[in-house]
């Protein structure tokens, strides 16, 4: 049996205003927009979690089940306008279950269920209104709730001195996913029915279903040659649980692979390749990517001196990106490209010799409950809204 407690204090702060470059000889920035352009925001989460789990092993079978209780106290304060301050608290029970079966010394199977709590990050919460582009105005939503994700998964593992294979299949679903949503001024009952101003924010309106397949492969083909790859593929189905009726679905995938060969003279040749499909949101679809690189590494003086030469994307002149956003009232598309070709040379030297081994402290607890994302919605900029 195992039990434990964890307490997290997470404080996000944001101070925002507009400035412009003063045209005098000193070229310093001065604030503009008056008090309406100022915003101070503090968001605090106090999270207390307690858990207990029980593990049982019987011949080739293993079972582990657990239950975690989480209490969250949330406070949002606005030093410049205390009337906007608010707070709330909520509790969640988070169950988990896993069963394993050892086929033989090189193979095993695992199935399980778990629930995960994902809390909105500062990009989704910050209420600061970004009006740098007057036609595409964006802000966060400090009233967002945490997202409860359910996952049913299966895993197969195979390992021997030459080959290592790990395959995963899972089904995930959420009923209150955080999605980035854009409204027109007409939808917000503006006085101007012909307005071309768009307001983007985040809301708990996503009903998400996701089927995932992923895996890792490593082959030590020879004492001097190794090939490795990992992949991820997913089918996503999204629907809005409000009156908009918005929906979106599609496939996305990623592949990262590489190979390395040990040449004579302690020289290593590396090759890397990666490709990824579009990310998908309720009203958005991002672009695909691919890259490749070659690296030559040479060690001298018992690995103290290392010389590395590399070239990235020699066969791709430009990286192209596409972004689309749509609702029932508008369609926005943007395209961009940049040059990712690169050549580099690095030289490193390790001085001295360690007389004693330094003990490194490893973190056994990872606070990965906070979502990432950016305040986007302006000409296709920004992040994935928590994807």
C-alpha positions in Angstrom: 0.0 0.0 0.0 1.1 3.6 -0.6 -0.3 6.9 0.5 0.8 10.5 0.3 -0.1 14.2 0.2 0.9 17.1 -1.9 0.4 20.8 -1.6 0.9 23.2 -4.5 0.9 27.0 -4.3 0.8 28.5 -7.9 0.8 32.3 -8.4 0.5 33.9 -11.8 0.9 37.6 -12.2 0.6 39.9 -15.2 1.1 43.6 -15.5 0.2 45.1 -18.9 0.1 48.4 -20.6 0.9 50.1 -24.0 4.0 52.1 -24.7 5.5 53.8 -27.7 9.0 54.8 -28.7 9.6 58.5 -27.9 11.1 60.2 -30.9 13.6 62.4 -29.0 17.3 61.8 -28.9 17.1 59.5 -25.9 14.8 57.1 -27.7 13.0 55.8 -24.6 9.5 54.3 -24.3 6.6 56.3 -22.9 3.1 54.9 -21.8 0.1 55.7 -24.0 -3.6 55.1 -23.7 -4.1 56.4 -20.1 -5.6 54.3 -17.4 -7.7 52.3 -19.8 -4.5 50.7 -21.2 -3.3 49.5 -17.8 -4.1 46.1 -16.3 -2.8 44.3 -13.3 -3.9 40.7 -12.6 -3.0 38.1 -10.0 -4.2 34.5 -10.1 -3.5 32.2 -7.2 -4.2 28.4 -7.0 -3.8 26.6 -3.7 -4.1 22.8 -4.4 -4.2 20.2 -1.8 -4.1 16.5 -2.9 -4.2 13.3 -0.9 -3.9 9.8 -2.5 -3.8 6.2 -1.6 -3.0 3.2 -3.8 -2.9 -0.6 -3.5 -0.7 -2.9 -5.5 -0.9 -6.7 -5.8 1.3 -9.1 -7.7 0.3 -12.7 -8.3 2.4 -14.9 -10.6 2.3 -13.2 -14.0 -0.4 -10.8 -13.1 -0.1 -7.4 -11.4 -2.8 -5.0 -10.3 -2.6 -1.4 -9.0 -5.6 0.7 -8.1 -5.7 4.1 -6.5 -7.8 7.1 -5.6 -6.8 10.7 -5.2 -8.7 13.6 -3.7 -7.9 17.2 -4.9 -9.1 20.4 -3.3 -8.5 23.7 -5.2 -8.9 27.2 -3.9 -8.8 29.8 -6.6 -8.5 33.6 -6.1 -8.3 36.3 -8.8 -7.4 39.8 -7.8 -7.2 43.1 -9.7 -5.2 45.7 -7.8 -6.4 48.5 -10.0 -10.1 47.5 -9.7 -10.9 45.6 -6.5 -14.6 45.3 -7.5 -13.6 42.7 -10.1 -12.0 40.4 -7.5 -13.5 36.9 -7.3 -12.7 33.5 -5.9 -14.1 29.9 -6.0 -13.2 26.4 -4.8 -13.9 23.0 -6.0 -13.1 19.3 -5.2 -12.4 16.3 -7.4 -12.1 12.6 -6.8 -9.5 11.1 -9.3 -9.6 7.3 -9.6 -7.0 5.1 -11.4 -6.6 1.4 -12.3 -3.9 -0.6 -14.0 -3.4 -4.3 -14.7 -0.3 -5.9 -16.2 0.4 -9.4 -17.6 3.9 -10.8 -18.1 3.9 -12.9 -21.3 7.6 -13.9 -20.8 10.9 -12.3 -19.9 10.8 -10.1 -23.0 7.1 -9.2 -23.4 4.4 -7.7 -21.3 0.9 -6.3 -21.6 -0.8 -3.5 -19.7 -4.3 -2.0 -19.6 -5.6 0.7 -17.4 -7.9 3.7 -16.8 -7.0 7.0 -15.3 -8.5 10.5 -14.8 -6.5 13.7 -15.0 -7.2 17.2 -13.9 -5.7 20.0 -16.2 -5.9 23.5 -14.9 -5.9 26.6 -17.2 -2.6 28.4 -17.5 -1.8 32.1 -17.4 -2.3 32.5 -21.2 -5.9 31.3 -21.0 -6.7 33.1 -17.7 -5.2 36.6 -18.2 -8.1 39.0 -18.9 -5.8 41.6 -20.5 -7.4 42.8 -23.7 -4.9 42.8 -26.5 -6.0 45.5 -29.1 -2.6 45.8 -30.9 -4.6 44.8 -34.0 -7.9 46.6 -33.8 -9.6 44.1 -36.1 -8.6 41.1 -34.0 -9.0 41.7 -30.3 -8.1 38.9 -27.9 -8.2 38.2 -24.1 -8.1 35.4 -21.6 -10.9 34.3 -19.4 -10.2 34.3 -15.6 -13.4 32.3 -15.0 -12.2 29.1 -16.7 -12.7 25.9 -14.8 -10.3 22.9 -14.7 -10.7 20.2 -17.3 -11.4 16.6 -16.3 -9.9 14.1 -18.8 -10.7 10.4 -18.8 -8.4 7.9 -20.5 -8.7 4.1 -21.3 -5.4 2.7 -22.5 -3.5 -0.4 -23.5 0.2 -1.0 -23.9 2.5 -3.7 -25.3 6.2 -3.9 -24.6 9.0 -6.0 -26.1 12.6 -5.8 -25.2 15.8 -7.8 -25.9 19.5 -6.7 -26.4 18.9 -5.7 -30.0 15.3 -4.6 -30.3 13.1 -2.5 -28.0 9.4 -1.9 -29.0 6.7 -0.1 -27.1 3.2 0.3 -28.5 0.2 2.2 -27.0 -3.5 2.6 -27.8 -5.8 4.9 -25.9 -9.2 6.5 -26.0 -9.7 9.9 -24.2 -12.8 12.0 -23.7 -13.5 15.4 -22.0 -16.9 17.2 -21.6 -15.6 20.6 -20.6 -12.4 21.1 -22.7 -11.0 24.6 -22.9 -11.2 25.9 -26.5 -10.4 29.2 -28.1 -13.5 30.8 -29.6 -13.9 33.9 -31.8 -17.0 36.0 -31.9 -17.9 38.8 -34.3 -19.1 42.2 -33.0 -22.5 41.4 -34.5 -22.8 38.2 -32.4 -22.1 40.4 -29.3 -25.1 42.7 -30.1 -23.0 45.5 -31.2 -24.5 48.7 -32.6 -22.6 48.2 -35.9 -24.0 45.2 -37.8 -21.4 45.5 -40.5 -18.4 45.4 -38.1 -15.3 43.5 -39.1 -14.0 43.3 -35.6 -13.4 39.8 -34.1 -13.1 39.0 -30.4 -11.2 35.9 -29.3 -11.2 34.3 -25.9 -11.2 30.9 -24.2 -14.2 29.0 -22.8 -15.1 25.6 -21.3 -17.2 24.6 -24.2 -15.4 21.6 -25.9 -16.8 18.1 -25.9 -13.7 16.2 -27.1 -13.2 12.6 -28.1 -9.8 11.3 -29.1 -8.4 8.0 -30.3 -4.6 7.8 -30.0 -1.9 5.3 -31.2 1.7 5.8 -30.4 4.9 3.8 -30.2 8.7 3.7 -29.8 11.2 1.5 -31.8 14.9 1.1 -31.3 17.1 -1.4 -33.2 20.7 -2.0 -32.4 21.4 -3.4 -35.8 25.2 -3.6 -35.2 27.6 -2.6 -32.5 28.3 0.6 -34.5 24.8 1.2 -36.0 21.5 2.1 -34.3 18.1 3.2 -35.7 15.3 4.7 -33.5 11.9 6.2 -34.1 8.8 7.2 -32.2 5.4 8.1 -33.6 2.0 9.4 -32.5 -1.3 9.4 -34.4 -4.7 10.6 -33.4 -8.2 11.1 -34.6 -10.0 14.0 -32.8 -13.7 14.8 -32.7 -14.8 18.1 -31.2 -18.2 19.6 -30.6 -19.3 22.7 -28.7 -21.7 22.1 -25.8 -23.4 25.4 -26.2 -25.8 27.0 -28.7 -23.2 27.7 -31.4 -23.3 24.1 -32.7 -19.6 24.4 -33.7 -17.8 21.2 -34.5 -14.5 20.0 -36.0 -12.7 16.7 -36.5 -9.6 15.3 -38.2 -6.4 13.3 -38.1 -3.1 14.4 -36.8 0.2 12.6 -36.6 3.9 13.0 -35.7 7.0 11.0 -36.5 10.5 11.6 -35.1 13.3 9.2 -36.2 17.1 9.0 -36.4 20.1 6.9 -37.1 23.7 6.9 -35.9 26.8 5.2 -37.1 30.2 5.0 -35.4 32.9 5.6 -38.0 36.6 4.7 -37.5 38.6 7.1 -35.3 35.9 7.7 -32.7 33.7 9.7 -35.2 29.9 9.6 -34.9 27.6 10.3 -37.8 24.0 11.2 -36.9 20.9 11.7 -39.0 17.5 13.1 -37.7 14.1 13.4 -39.4 10.8 14.6 -38.2 7.4 15.3 -39.7 4.1 16.3 -38.1 0.5 16.8 -39.2 -1.8 19.6 -38.2 -3.1 20.3 -34.7 -6.8 20.6 -34.4 -9.0 22.8 -32.2 -12.8 23.4 -32.1 -12.5 26.3 -34.5 -8.9 26.1 -35.6 -6.5 24.0 -37.6 -2.7 24.5 -37.6 -0.1 23.7 -40.1 2.2 20.7 -40.7 6.0 20.7 -40.4 9.0 18.6 -41.3 12.7 18.8 -40.8 15.9 16.9 -41.2 19.5 17.3 -40.1 23.0 15.7 -40.3 25.6 15.8 -37.6 29.2 14.7 -37.4 30.9 14.5 -34.0 34.5 13.8 -33.2 36.1 13.2 -29.8 39.7 13.8 -28.8 41.8 13.3 -25.7 39.7 10.7 -24.0 36.4 12.5 -24.8 37.6 15.7 -23.1 37.6 17.7 -26.4 34.5 17.4 -28.7 34.1 18.9 -32.1 30.6 18.9 -33.7 29.6 20.0 -37.2 25.9 20.0 -38.3 23.7 21.1 -41.2 19.9 21.4 -40.8 17.3 21.2 -43.5 19.7 21.3 -46.5 17.0 20.0 -48.9 14.2 22.4 -47.6 14.6 26.0 -48.7 11.6 27.3 -46.7 9.3 26.1 -44.0 5.7 26.9 -44.8 2.9 27.2 -42.2 -0.8 27.4 -42.6 -3.4 28.5 -40.0 -7.2 28.5 -40.4 -9.9 29.6 -38.0 -13.6 29.5 -38.6 -17.0 29.8 -37.0 -20.5 30.0 -38.5 -20.0 33.6 -39.4 -16.4 33.9 -40.7 -13.3 32.1 -42.1 -9.8 33.4 -41.4 -6.7 32.0 -43.1 -3.1 32.9 -42.8 0.1 31.7 -44.4 3.7 32.2 -43.4 7.1 30.8 -44.2 10.7 31.2 -42.9 14.1 29.9 -43.7 15.2 27.1 -41.4 18.4 26.1 -43.2 21.4 26.2 -40.8 25.0 25.2 -40.7 27.0 25.1 -37.4 30.2 24.2 -35.7 30.7 23.8 -32.0 33.8 23.0 -29.9 33.8 22.0 -26.3 36.4 21.0 -23.8 36.0 19.5 -20.3 38.6 20.6 -17.7 39.7 18.8 -14.6 38.6 15.5 -13.2 35.9 14.7 -10.7 37.3 13.1 -7.5 34.0 12.1 -6.3 30.6 11.4 -7.8 28.1 14.2 -7.4 24.8 12.9 -6.2 21.9 14.4 -8.2 18.5 14.8 -6.6 15.8 13.6 -8.8 12.3 14.9 -8.5 9.7 12.2 -7.9 6.8 14.6 -8.3 5.9 16.4 -11.5 3.4 19.2 -11.4 2.1 18.9 -14.9 -1.5 19.8 -14.2 -1.2 23.3 -15.7 -2.1 23.8 -19.4 0.0 25.6 -21.9 -1.1 27.9 -24.7 -1.0 31.5 -25.9 -3.4 34.4 -26.4 -3.7 34.2 -30.1 -6.4 34.9 -32.6 -4.7 37.8 -34.4 -3.9 37.1 -38.0 -3.4 33.4 -37.1 -0.8 34.1 -34.5 -0.7 32.6 -31.1 -0.6 29.0 -29.8 -2.8 26.0 -29.7 -5.0 27.1 -27.0 -3.9 24.4 -24.6 -3.4 21.6 -27.1 
